[in-house]
Each structure stands twice: as C-alpha cells, then as structure tokens.
Amino acid sequence: MAAAFKQDGFLKSGFLFQADLSSLKPGAYALSLKMPDHGRLIACPVKKNIVID
C-alpha cells in the first residue's frame, strides 16, 4: 500500500480479521468495513464476498 500511494506513513498499515463463521448458512456474504469517526460510522465496501459451502 505504501508503494501504491507513495506514502511512507502506510508502511505499517493493515489489519487482521478473524471470525467464527461456523453458524452461517451456506451462501455468499458481502463484506464491508465500518470505522468509527468522531461519533459516526464510516462504511467502506470492499467489493469482495465470502462464500460458505
């Protein structure tokens, strides 16, 4: 990400997500990131799906 945006501040950016999805029924689920920002929630769709078989 740091190289793509030419921003050294992004060198240590990223996230790790872990979840127990065992209770989900089979199907496709859309992903979205939601972040708090000064008392409101910002949603960032990632245009990816998780498929549970």
C-alpha positions as CSV (number, residue, x, y, z in Angstrom):
1,M,0.0,0.0,0.0
2,A,2.8,2.4,0.8
3,A,4.3,2.0,-2.7
4,A,0.9,2.3,-4.4
5,F,0.1,5.6,-2.7
6,K,3.7,6.8,-2.4
7,Q,3.2,7.4,1.3
8,D,5.7,6.1,3.8
9,G,3.1,6.6,6.5
10,F,1.3,3.5,5.2
11,L,4.4,1.2,5.8
12,K,2.9,-0.3,8.9
13,S,-0.8,-0.1,8.0
14,G,-3.1,-3.0,7.6
15,F,-5.5,-5.2,9.6
16,L,-6.2,-8.7,10.7
17,F,-9.7,-10.1,10.8
18,Q,-10.7,-13.4,12.5
19,A,-14.2,-14.6,12.9
20,D,-16.1,-17.8,13.7
21,L,-18.3,-18.3,10.7
22,S,-19.5,-21.8,11.7
23,S,-23.0,-20.6,12.4
24,L,-23.6,-19.1,9.0
25,K,-25.7,-20.9,6.5
26,P,-24.2,-21.8,3.1
27,G,-24.2,-18.9,0.7
28,A,-22.4,-15.7,-0.4
29,Y,-21.9,-12.9,2.1
30,A,-20.8,-9.4,1.2
31,L,-18.0,-7.7,3.2
32,S,-17.9,-4.2,4.4
33,L,-15.5,-2.4,6.8
34,K,-17.0,0.0,9.3
35,M,-14.9,2.5,11.2
36,P,-15.8,5.0,13.9
37,D,-15.1,8.6,13.1
38,H,-16.0,11.4,15.6
39,G,-19.3,9.9,16.7
40,R,-20.4,8.5,13.3
41,L,-19.7,5.2,11.4
42,I,-18.0,5.3,8.1
43,A,-18.7,2.3,5.9
44,C,-16.2,1.1,3.3
45,P,-17.4,-1.7,1.0
46,V,-14.5,-3.9,-0.1
47,K,-16.3,-5.4,-3.1
48,K,-15.5,-9.0,-2.0
49,N,-17.7,-11.8,-0.9
50,I,-17.1,-14.7,1.4
51,V,-18.7,-18.0,0.2
52,I,-19.7,-20.6,2.8
53,D,-20.1,-24.1,1.3
